[in-house]
Amino acid sequence: MPRGGLDRVDGVSSEGILQARVAAPAVGGAANTALVRLLAEELDVARSSVQLVAGATGRHKLIIVDGVSAEEVTERWPGIKL
């Protein structure tokens, strides 16, 4: 959610989708950059390990994170659909 006030992860929806908000506007890729930064910080990996592979202009994104196992992600965010 761009222009969400604070950069934070709100949790996992009932559909298994990670919900996050960033303060940056959805202009010029600023919100996507902020989301990548947020997820890198949350998962304690380098920003270069987080890639936005689909959904750059939409509300739903597909993200790939190198260096983090599926088990680590589900421990961090129970209920997430991988």
C-alpha positions in Angstrom: 0.0 0.0 0.0 1.8 3.2 -1.2 1.5 6.3 0.9 0.6 4.1 3.9 2.2 6.4 6.5 4.9 4.2 7.8 7.1 1.5 6.2 5.9 -1.7 7.9 4.6 -5.2 7.4 1.0 -5.5 8.6 0.9 -9.3 8.5 -0.7 -11.9 6.4 -4.2 -11.8 4.9 -6.7 -14.6 5.2 -5.7 -15.5 1.6 -2.1 -15.9 2.6 -0.8 -12.7 1.0 1.7 -10.6 2.9 0.4 -7.1 3.5 2.8 -4.2 3.7 2.6 -0.5 3.5 5.2 2.1 2.6 5.3 5.8 3.0 6.6 6.4 -0.6 4.1 7.3 -3.3 3.5 5.0 -6.3 5.3 7.4 -8.6 8.5 6.5 -10.5 8.9 3.2 -8.8 9.4 4.9 -5.4 6.9 2.6 -3.6 8.5 -0.5 -5.1 11.9 0.6 -4.0 10.7 1.2 -0.5 9.0 -2.2 -0.5 12.2 -4.0 -1.5 14.1 -2.1 1.2 11.5 -2.9 3.8 11.5 -6.6 3.0 15.3 -6.7 3.0 15.3 -5.2 6.4 12.6 -7.5 7.7 14.4 -10.6 6.5 17.9 -9.3 7.3 19.3 -9.7 3.8 20.9 -7.3 1.4 18.6 -5.3 -0.8 20.2 -6.9 -3.8 18.8 -10.3 -2.5 15.2 -9.0 -2.9 13.8 -8.9 -6.5 10.4 -7.7 -7.6 9.7 -10.0 -10.5 6.0 -9.3 -11.3 3.4 -6.7 -10.5 5.5 -3.5 -10.6 2.5 -1.4 -11.5 -0.2 -3.3 -9.6 -1.2 -3.8 -6.0 -0.1 -7.5 -5.9 3.6 -8.1 -6.3 5.7 -11.3 -6.8 8.9 -11.1 -4.8 11.9 -13.4 -4.8 14.3 -13.4 -1.9 17.7 -15.1 -2.2 19.3 -16.4 0.9 16.1 -17.0 2.9 14.5 -20.4 3.1 10.7 -21.0 2.8 10.8 -22.2 6.4 12.3 -19.0 7.6 9.6 -17.0 5.7 6.8 -19.0 7.2 8.2 -18.8 10.6 8.4 -15.0 10.3 4.9 -14.7 8.7 2.7 -17.7 9.6 0.0 -18.3 7.1 1.9 -16.9 4.1 1.3 -18.6 0.8 4.6 -19.4 -1.0 
